[in-house]
Amino acid sequence: MNDRTDYNNLLKFEPLNEGNIQYRATIVNDGKNCELIGLDNKISPSDNIEWFKKYETEKTKYFFIVYNNGEPCGMVGLMNIDPTFKTGEVFIVLNDAAKGKGIGKKSMDFIMDYAKTNHSVRKIYLSVLNENTIAINLYKKIGFSEIKNSSLVGELEMEKSI
Ligand SMILES: CC(C)(COP(=O)(O)OP(=O)(O)OC[C@H]1O[C@@H](n2cnc3c(N)ncnc32)[C@H](O)[C@@H]1OP(=O)(O)O)[C@@H](O)C(=O)NCCC(=O)NCCS
């Protein structure tokens, strides 16, 4: 894969790196995003750098900054990959200005395609807060279904074969 992946001309997905890591904090800290993704506090610059060092050392997660017309506007990621069962978990967050324009759906399409092509993932899992109806609508729209008997209190677990 190239460093910047063209995707429908306007959207680009760039692997997280030293040059774009600051956008992780800007995007996650925007509006109510922290709350919606279950973080207690906003990400400080020093926490962000520490997180990135761990990310680079462990090499178990694959995150991308989403650019719309050259402007950083979101982050999508793949994590918890299990090569035996060919499963993985995805994550998405957009800054407030980017929401409601179809970028979430296209970014999910990108990360599922990336998971399948580059990591042989065949089933995607995710968990989402029960009250996060916007994200739940998005996931249902793209074919995720609810996993019954979830053990996570206050969260909905979902899955989709890819
Ligand atoms: C969830 C999120 C990624 C959705 O991205 P988005 O770009 O706004 O979504 P899209 O414009 O691609 O819309 C896709 C679908 O999501 C749902 N949706 C989007 N905005 C919505 C809204 N304001 N109200 C209800 N449903 C909505 C709809 O089903 C929509 O399909 P439709 O346009 O055909 O009706 C974005 O709102 C976000 O970053 N939220 C904060 C972080 C977060 O909650 N992440 C998920 C953690 S599990």
The ligand as a Tripos MOL2 file, in Angstrom:
@<TRIPOS>MOLECULE
LIG
   48    50     1     0     0
SMALL
NO_CHARGES

@<TRIPOS>ATOM
      1 C1        -20.3310    7.8420   13.8810 C.3       1 LIG1
      2 C2        -19.6660    8.6910   12.8090 C.3       1 LIG1
      3 C3        -18.3290    8.0840   12.3990 C.3       1 LIG1
      4 C4        -20.6260    8.7500   11.5780 C.3       1 LIG1
      5 O1        -19.9320    9.3740   10.4940 O.3       1 LIG1
      6 P1        -20.6940   10.3290    9.4500 P.3       1 LIG1
      7 O2        -19.7330   10.6850    8.3800 O.co2     1 LIG1
      8 O3        -21.3380   11.4460   10.1850 O.co2     1 LIG1
      9 O4        -21.8030    9.3580    8.8680 O.3       1 LIG1
     10 P2        -22.3130    9.3500    7.3590 P.3       1 LIG1
     11 O5        -22.5450   10.7590    6.9060 O.co2     1 LIG1
     12 O6        -21.4020    8.4910    6.5410 O.co2     1 LIG1
     13 O7        -23.7310    8.6510    7.5150 O.3       1 LIG1
     14 C5        -23.8630    7.2560    7.4800 C.3       1 LIG1
     15 C6        -25.1150    6.8650    8.2260 C.3       1 LIG1
     16 O8        -24.9470    7.1590    9.6140 O.3       1 LIG1
     17 C7        -26.2230    7.5490   10.1630 C.3       1 LIG1
     18 N1        -26.1960    8.9730   10.5790 N.ar      1 LIG1
     19 C8        -25.2840    9.9130   10.2420 C.ar      1 LIG1
     20 N2        -25.5830   11.0900   10.8370 N.ar      1 LIG1
     21 C9        -26.7210   10.8670   11.5360 C.ar      1 LIG1
     22 C10       -27.5310   11.6960   12.3730 C.ar      1 LIG1
     23 N3        -27.2330   12.9960   12.6110 N.pl3     1 LIG1
     24 N4        -28.6030   11.1430   12.9850 N.ar      1 LIG1
     25 C11       -28.9190    9.8500   12.7910 C.ar      1 LIG1
     26 N5        -28.1820    8.9990   12.0120 N.ar      1 LIG1
     27 C12       -27.1070    9.5140   11.3880 C.ar      1 LIG1
     28 C13       -27.2210    7.3780    9.0420 C.3       1 LIG1
     29 O9        -27.6940    6.0480    9.0680 O.3       1 LIG1
     30 C14       -26.3720    7.6140    7.8250 C.3       1 LIG1
     31 O10       -26.9100    7.0680    6.6490 O.3       1 LIG1
     32 P3        -27.9150    8.0220    5.7520 P.3       1 LIG1
     33 O11       -27.1500    9.2870    5.4790 O.co2     1 LIG1
     34 O12       -28.1480    7.2260    4.5170 O.co2     1 LIG1
     35 O13       -29.1040    8.2500    6.5740 O.co2     1 LIG1
     36 C15       -19.4390   10.1590   13.2890 C.3       1 LIG1
     37 O14       -20.6790   10.6970   13.6810 O.3       1 LIG1
     38 C16       -18.4670   10.2690   14.4480 C.2       1 LIG1
     39 O15       -17.2540   10.4200   14.2570 O.2       1 LIG1
     40 N6        -18.9870   10.2340   15.6950 N.am      1 LIG1
     41 C17       -18.1330   10.4340   16.8830 C.3       1 LIG1
     42 C18       -17.2350    9.2510   17.1850 C.3       1 LIG1
     43 C19       -18.0350    7.9800   17.3300 C.2       1 LIG1
     44 O16       -19.1290    7.9590   17.8840 O.2       1 LIG1
     45 N7        -17.4410    6.9040   16.8570 N.am      1 LIG1
     46 C20       -17.9900    5.5760   16.9760 C.3       1 LIG1
     47 C21       -17.4930    4.9730   18.2370 C.3       1 LIG1
     48 S1        -18.0140    3.2780   18.3800 S.3       1 LIG1
@<TRIPOS>BOND
     1     1     2 1
     2     2     3 1
     3     2     4 1
     4     2    36 1
     5     4     5 1
     6     5     6 1
     7     6     7 2
     8     6     8 1
     9     6     9 1
    10     9    10 1
    11    10    11 2
    12    10    12 1
    13    10    13 1
    14    13    14 1
    15    14    15 1
    16    15    16 1
    17    15    30 1
    18    16    17 1
    19    17    18 1
    20    17    28 1
    21    18    19 ar
    22    18    27 ar
    23    19    20 ar
    24    20    21 ar
    25    21    22 ar
    26    21    27 ar
    27    22    23 1
    28    22    24 ar
    29    24    25 ar
    30    25    26 ar
    31    26    27 ar
    32    28    29 1
    33    28    30 1
    34    30    31 1
    35    31    32 1
    36    32    33 2
    37    32    34 1
    38    32    35 1
    39    36    37 1
    40    36    38 1
    41    38    39 2
    42    38    40 1
    43    40    41 1
    44    41    42 1
    45    42    43 1
    46    43    44 2
    47    43    45 1
    48    45    46 1
    49    46    47 1
    50    47    48 1
@<TRIPOS>SUBSTRUCTURE
     1 LIG1         1 GROUP 0 **** ****
